[in-house]
Amino acid sequence: MEFELKKRVVRALVVRSRKGFPEECGLRVTNSGAALFQLLCLSVLLSRRNDYRPAVAAAQLLRNKGWTSPRQMIGATEGERTEILRRAGYVRDSAELARVFGELARQTLHRYRGDLRRLRSEAKRNPRRERELLRRLPGVDDEAADIFFREVQTLWPEVGPFADKRALVAARKLGIGRNAEDLAELAGGGGGPQRLAWVAGALARVELDKRYDEIRELAGMPAKAVVVGPDQTSPRRIPGRMRGL
């Protein structure tokens, strides 16, 4: 696919998704203890569902209650957290998630005095070590760590360029790249890691919504997508439906 057509796909993503997941729930991603904790909670929520809407709603409700730091989170009772999560749409697993968030807050306080910047310092800004330490926290699996990295690369440059699995599935289906480096080149525009994080999040949203045809139409692409082949230059047709991650 020509580079200009790929750029049109990125512009279509801008039209389709004007807000990232953090912004949608009212979270401004900054390098503060409270913001990083809220981002990690959102990442845990997003990793639990193929539908991002309950996750965004839950994160917004948690913010509205003022539970924006580990200390404030454990200041709420497990029953109060359960009720908020149930209102957001987590019916079957609301109690489990309420417990997980309580443990996550306690462990973050115990290990890092409530500030994930200390996790970064302990890891000596090594992404592999940062992932290992994140994975030790309750509720944080590899998918949650991926989502956290996708968003936090705007603040922790050692993480980038980074795109999570859902974003890369969408990028391949749309034929605009196979890895984070490809997406970083396309994002460009002087936005750096912040723009890449936004593009990767928009791609993940397209994969979740399965709205590929809308993006192709906005970009002026053919009805069927072409993805970049193994040599990153030879295109191949998508054989029907590609399994999501």
PyMOL commands that set and color helices and strands:
alter all, ss='L'
color gray80, all
select helices_A, chain A and resi 3-16+21-24+33-48+52-64+70-75+78-88+94-112+117-122+127-135+142-152+157-159+165-174+180-187+192-209+212-219
alter helices_A, ss='H'
color red, helices_A
select strands_A, chain A and resi 226-228+235-237
alter strands_A, ss='S'
color yellow, strands_A
deselect
rebuild
show_as cartoon
